[in-house]
Amino acid sequence: MRNLSLYVMAASAGAAALWLLVAAPRIELAQVQLDNALARIESAERLDAERIAVIQAQAGQLSNALVAELKNRELLAQIASQNREHAAALQELKRNDKAITDYLHQPVPAGLGRLYQRTETTDPAAYRQQPEVSADSVRDAGPDDDRHE
């Protein structure tokens, strides 16, 4: 029995030594691997957080770009509307200018001169405008007016 207890003690010492030689490094290796895995997970989480922040920043920039694009389109529509109004006003001015030019190229009606007629005199005291303007109307100038000067 004494031998048996020596064998058991030797076996347990051998097992402990074997455990120290084989199992302990495996546990340490497993602990290192676990620490490495945790570090990689933490790094991946930081990377994910950075990516999320970048994506949110890009979403904000896109939102701002869309708002700016909408404002630009509104401004372009307003400019186009004003351009159409200005073109219409310019065409109206051209038509009116042509009508005025045509009117001014017509001869002055003979009756119009009557409104500004003064007596012929060299005496300043006698040179007065008539106190009344004639009430009869003067015809408009036109191509059918035969009384032009």
Secondary structure, 3 states (H helix, E strand, C coil): CHHHHHHHHHHHHHHHHHHHHHHHHHHHHHHHHHHHHHHHHHHHHHHHHHHHHHHHHHHHHHHHHHHHHHHHHHHHHHHHHHHHHHHHHHHHHHHHHHHHHHHHHCCCCHHHHHHHCCCCCCCCCCCCCCCCCCCCCCCCCCCCCCCCC
